[in-house]
Amino acid sequence: MLHAQAGDVREAQRRELIETGARKEVVMMMPVVFLILPVTVVTGWVT
């Protein structure tokens, strides 16, 4: 009984960690998409 509950808690923590990581990945990509990529495209377009 206790072993099964411990497994459930570990699985829930693992799932929460993966979801948090996925959200942070999206947040980290925002500066790339909105700052670095446009500068690269404009620089390539101008020259």
Distance bins in CASP14 RR format, pairs under 12 A and 6 or more apart:
PFRMAT RR
TARGET T0000
AUTHOR 0000-0000-0000
RMODE 2
METHOD distances of the structure
MODEL  1
1 7 0 0 0 0 0 1 0 0 0 0 0
1 8 0 0 0 0 0 1 0 0 0 0 0
2 8 0 0 0 0 0 1 0 0 0 0 0
2 9 0 0 0 0 0 1 0 0 0 0 0
3 9 0 0 0 0 0 1 0 0 0 0 0
3 10 0 0 0 0 0 1 0 0 0 0 0
4 10 0 0 0 0 0 1 0 0 0 0 0
4 11 0 0 0 0 0 1 0 0 0 0 0
5 11 0 0 0 0 0 1 0 0 0 0 0
5 12 0 0 0 0 0 1 0 0 0 0 0
6 12 0 0 0 0 0 1 0 0 0 0 0
6 13 0 0 0 0 0 1 0 0 0 0 0
7 13 0 0 0 0 1 0 0 0 0 0 0
7 14 0 0 0 0 1 0 0 0 0 0 0
7 15 0 0 0 0 0 1 0 0 0 0 0
8 14 0 0 0 0 0 1 0 0 0 0 0
8 15 0 0 0 0 0 1 0 0 0 0 0
9 15 0 0 0 0 0 1 0 0 0 0 0
9 16 0 0 0 0 0 1 0 0 0 0 0
10 16 0 0 0 0 0 1 0 0 0 0 0
10 17 0 0 0 0 0 1 0 0 0 0 0
11 17 0 0 0 0 0 1 0 0 0 0 0
11 18 0 0 0 0 0 1 0 0 0 0 0
12 18 0 0 0 0 0 1 0 0 0 0 0
12 19 0 0 0 0 0 1 0 0 0 0 0
13 19 0 0 0 0 0 1 0 0 0 0 0
13 20 0 0 0 0 0 1 0 0 0 0 0
14 20 0 0 0 0 0 1 0 0 0 0 0
14 21 0 0 0 0 0 1 0 0 0 0 0
15 21 0 0 0 0 0 1 0 0 0 0 0
15 22 0 0 0 0 0 1 0 0 0 0 0
16 22 0 0 0 0 0 1 0 0 0 0 0
16 23 0 0 0 0 0 1 0 0 0 0 0
17 23 0 0 0 0 0 1 0 0 0 0 0
17 24 0 0 0 0 0 1 0 0 0 0 0
18 24 0 0 0 0 0 1 0 0 0 0 0
18 25 0 0 0 0 0 1 0 0 0 0 0
19 25 0 0 0 0 0 1 0 0 0 0 0
19 26 0 0 0 0 0 1 0 0 0 0 0
20 26 0 0 0 0 0 1 0 0 0 0 0
20 27 0 0 0 0 0 1 0 0 0 0 0
21 27 0 0 0 0 1 0 0 0 0 0 0
21 28 0 0 0 0 1 0 0 0 0 0 0
22 28 0 0 0 0 0 1 0 0 0 0 0
22 29 0 0 0 0 0 1 0 0 0 0 0
23 29 0 0 0 0 0 1 0 0 0 0 0
23 30 0 0 0 0 0 1 0 0 0 0 0
24 30 0 0 0 0 0 1 0 0 0 0 0
25 32 0 0 0 0 0 1 0 0 0 0 0
26 32 0 0 0 0 0 1 0 0 0 0 0
26 33 0 0 0 0 1 0 0 0 0 0 0
27 33 0 0 0 0 0 1 0 0 0 0 0
27 34 0 0 0 0 0 1 0 0 0 0 0
28 36 0 0 0 0 0 1 0 0 0 0 0
29 35 0 0 0 0 0 1 0 0 0 0 0
29 36 0 0 0 0 0 1 0 0 0 0 0
29 37 0 0 0 0 1 0 0 0 0 0 0
30 36 0 0 0 0 0 1 0 0 0 0 0
30 37 0 0 0 0 0 1 0 0 0 0 0
31 37 0 0 0 0 1 0 0 0 0 0 0
31 38 0 0 0 0 0 1 0 0 0 0 0
31 39 0 0 0 0 0 1 0 0 0 0 0
32 38 0 0 0 0 0 1 0 0 0 0 0
32 39 0 0 0 0 0 1 0 0 0 0 0
32 40 0 0 0 0 1 0 0 0 0 0 0
33 39 0 0 0 0 0 1 0 0 0 0 0
33 40 0 0 0 0 0 1 0 0 0 0 0
33 41 0 0 0 0 0 1 0 0 0 0 0
34 40 0 0 0 0 0 1 0 0 0 0 0
34 41 0 0 0 0 0 1 0 0 0 0 0
35 41 0 0 0 0 0 1 0 0 0 0 0
35 42 0 0 0 0 0 1 0 0 0 0 0
36 42 0 0 0 0 0 1 0 0 0 0 0
36 43 0 0 0 0 0 1 0 0 0 0 0
37 43 0 0 0 0 0 1 0 0 0 0 0
37 44 0 0 0 0 0 1 0 0 0 0 0
38 44 0 0 0 0 0 1 0 0 0 0 0
38 45 0 0 0 0 0 1 0 0 0 0 0
39 45 0 0 0 0 0 1 0 0 0 0 0
39 46 0 0 0 0 0 1 0 0 0 0 0
40 46 0 0 0 0 0 1 0 0 0 0 0
40 47 0 0 0 0 0 1 0 0 0 0 0
41 47 0 0 0 0 0 1 0 0 0 0 0
END
